[in-house]
């Protein structure tokens, strides 16, 4: 039977369908929620594109729609969470339960989005100029990911190797077409999204704790879980806590 517990998992920027790892995939399956995985435009098996239109909100939402057997649960991390929220807003009857890990509805003002687009375009050019490895080295040193230094070394090495499998074209295209500045804001739309929602954030990620608190107030049916001792990538840094929260929410 098609249900919440065949959730579609949507990875973040620089990730892929393999980024979740066997521990989380097997853990969800053992809890009765075998997940469905996909690669967003510019990532994993979709790391190359024939034209810029493939790096668009419409293309990304089509990838999510084609991956699932709806209605179902939907789980998104960071950029994937932003796209999952757009999917839930567009297809409210398709999503039984929504999990947003370290995700945002976007930037509220046109001025903010324009500045972010300029910043993302500059970053995209640096990827094209310097290559994926140099970019990933800089990306992993961002303060946003500082707390990941405490994660399992094998897991971190595997994640870096997966990130390096992406292409300059793919990552640059995803930044330009799917970055925070490229997508419309959903802040004003939140009160109309009635899907039961779990907002999952790390206590060491104050920016997204604040965003999560604001989202929890705006969404009609949302619960915020702040995981102690972890940062932006809760699923990487505290996989057991992630599994407990997500599997419990999806199967309840």
C-alpha positions in Angstrom: 0.0 0.0 0.0 1.3 3.5 -0.9 1.7 5.5 2.3 3.7 7.9 4.3 6.3 5.3 4.9 7.7 5.2 1.4 9.2 8.6 1.9 11.1 10.4 -0.8 14.5 11.7 0.4 15.8 14.9 -1.2 19.5 15.6 -0.6 21.3 19.0 -0.3 23.6 21.0 -2.5 26.8 19.0 -3.4 25.1 15.8 -2.3 23.4 13.0 -4.2 21.1 10.0 -3.6 24.1 8.3 -1.9 24.7 11.0 0.6 22.2 9.7 3.1 24.3 6.6 3.6 23.4 3.0 4.3 22.9 3.6 8.0 20.0 6.0 7.5 18.5 4.1 4.5 18.6 0.8 6.4 17.4 2.4 9.6 14.3 3.8 7.9 13.6 0.5 6.2 13.9 -1.4 9.5 11.4 1.1 11.0 8.9 0.2 8.2 9.7 3.2 6.1 11.9 2.1 3.1 12.9 5.4 1.4 13.0 6.4 -2.2 16.1 8.3 -3.3 16.7 10.7 -6.2 19.5 12.8 -7.7 18.6 16.5 -8.1 19.6 18.4 -11.3 23.3 19.0 -11.3 24.1 16.1 -8.8 24.9 12.4 -8.8 23.6 10.7 -11.9 22.2 14.0 -13.1 25.4 15.9 -12.8 25.4 17.0 -16.4 22.7 18.9 -18.3 22.1 19.7 -22.0 20.7 23.2 -21.3 20.1 25.7 -18.5 16.4 24.9 -18.3 17.3 21.6 -16.6 18.6 23.7 -13.6 15.2 25.1 -12.7 12.6 24.8 -10.0 10.2 23.2 -12.4 12.8 20.6 -13.4 13.7 19.8 -9.7 10.0 19.5 -8.7 9.5 17.1 -11.6 12.4 15.0 -10.4 10.7 14.8 -7.0 7.3 14.0 -8.5 8.7 11.3 -10.8 10.6 9.6 -7.9 7.7 9.0 -5.6 4.6 6.9 -5.4 2.2 9.6 -4.1 0.8 10.2 -1.6 3.8 9.7 0.5 6.2 11.2 3.0 8.7 13.8 1.8 12.1 14.5 3.5 14.5 17.2 2.4 17.8 18.5 3.7 19.0 22.1 3.3 18.5 22.9 -0.5 16.5 19.7 -0.7 14.3 20.8 2.1 13.7 24.1 0.4 12.6 22.2 -2.8 10.5 19.8 -0.7 8.7 22.8 0.8 8.0 24.1 -2.7 6.7 20.6 -3.7 4.4 20.5 -0.7 3.1 24.0 -1.5 2.4 23.0 -5.1 1.1 19.4 -4.4 -0.5 19.6 -0.9 -2.5 16.4 -1.4 0.5 14.4 -2.5 2.5 14.9 0.7 1.3 12.9 3.7 4.0 14.1 6.1 6.9 16.6 5.5 10.3 16.6 7.1 12.5 19.7 6.7 16.0 19.4 8.0 17.9 22.7 8.2 15.7 24.2 5.5 14.4 27.7 4.8 11.4 29.1 2.9 13.9 31.4 1.1 14.7 35.1 1.3 11.7 37.4 1.9 12.6 40.4 -0.2 13.5 40.9 -3.8 16.6 42.9 -2.8 17.9 40.0 -0.7 17.3 37.5 -3.4 19.0 39.7 -6.0 22.1 40.0 -3.8 22.1 36.3 -3.1 21.8 35.6 -6.8 24.9 37.8 -7.5 26.8 36.0 -4.7 25.8 32.5 -6.0 26.7 33.5 -9.6 30.2 34.6 -8.4 30.5 31.3 -6.5 29.4 29.4 -9.6 32.1 31.1 -11.7 34.7 30.1 -9.1 33.7 26.5 -9.5 34.0 26.7 -13.2 37.4 28.4 -12.9 39.0 26.4 -10.1 37.3 23.0 -10.4 35.2 20.9 -8.0 38.0 19.8 -5.6 39.1 23.3 -4.8 35.5 24.4 -4.3 34.6 21.4 -2.1 37.7 22.1 0.1 36.5 25.7 0.5 32.9 24.6 1.0 33.7 22.2 3.8 35.6 24.9 5.7 32.5 27.2 5.9 31.5 28.0 9.5 28.1 26.4 8.7 29.8 23.0 8.6 32.3 23.5 11.4 30.5 21.1 13.7 31.0 18.3 11.2 34.6 18.0 12.4 33.2 15.8 15.2 31.5 13.4 12.9 32.9 9.9 12.2 36.0 10.2 10.0 35.0 7.4 7.7 31.6 9.0 7.2 33.2 12.4 6.5 35.7 10.9 4.0 33.0 9.1 2.2 30.9 12.3 2.0 33.8 14.2 0.5 34.4 11.5 -2.0 30.8 11.6 -3.1 30.9 15.4 -3.4 33.9 15.2 -5.6 32.0 13.0 -8.0 29.9 16.0 -9.0 30.9 18.1 -12.0 31.8 21.8 -12.4 28.8 22.2 -14.8 26.4 20.5 -12.5 27.3 22.4 -9.3 27.5 25.8 -11.0 24.2 25.2 -12.8 22.5 24.1 -9.5 23.7 27.3 -7.8 22.4 29.5 -10.5 19.1 27.8 -11.0 18.2 26.3 -7.6 20.1 28.5 -5.2 18.3 30.5 -2.4 18.3 33.7 -4.5 16.9 32.0 -7.6 13.8 30.6 -6.0 10.7 32.6 -4.9 10.1 33.1 -1.2 7.5 30.9 0.5 7.3 32.8 3.8 3.9 34.3 2.9 2.7 30.8 1.7 3.4 29.0 4.9 0.0 29.6 6.6 -1.7 27.8 3.7 0.5 24.7 3.9 -1.4 22.3 6.2 0.8 19.2 5.7 2.0 17.8 9.1 5.6 19.0 9.2 8.6 18.1 11.3 11.3 20.9 11.4 14.6 19.4 12.4 17.6 21.6 13.2 20.9 21.3 15.1 21.4 23.3 18.3 24.8 24.5 17.0 23.3 26.0 13.9 21.7 29.2 15.4 20.7 30.7 12.1 18.5 27.7 11.2 17.2 27.3 14.8 15.8 30.9 14.4 14.4 30.1 11.0 12.9 26.9 12.3 11.2 28.8 15.2 9.7 31.3 12.7 8.5 28.5 10.4 7.0 26.6 13.3 4.9 29.7 14.2 3.8 30.2 10.6 2.9 26.6 9.6 -0.5 25.4 10.8 0.7 21.9 11.7 4.4 21.9 12.5 6.7 20.6 15.3 10.3 21.9 15.8 12.9 19.5 17.1 16.3 21.0 18.1 19.0 18.3 18.3 21.6 19.0 20.9 25.3 19.0 20.0 24.9 19.1 16.3 25.0 21.6 13.5 23.5 22.0 10.0 23.8 18.4 8.9 21.9 16.6 11.6 21.7 13.3 9.6 25.5 13.2 9.3 26.4 14.4 12.8 23.7 12.6 14.8 22.3 9.8 12.7 20.7 8.0 15.6 18.8 11.2 16.7 17.8 11.9 13.1 16.5 8.3 12.7 14.5 8.4 15.9 12.9 11.7 15.1 12.2 11.1 11.4 11.1 7.5 11.5 8.9 8.2 14.5 7.2 11.1 12.8 6.7 9.4 9.4 5.3 6.2 10.9 3.1 7.9 13.5 
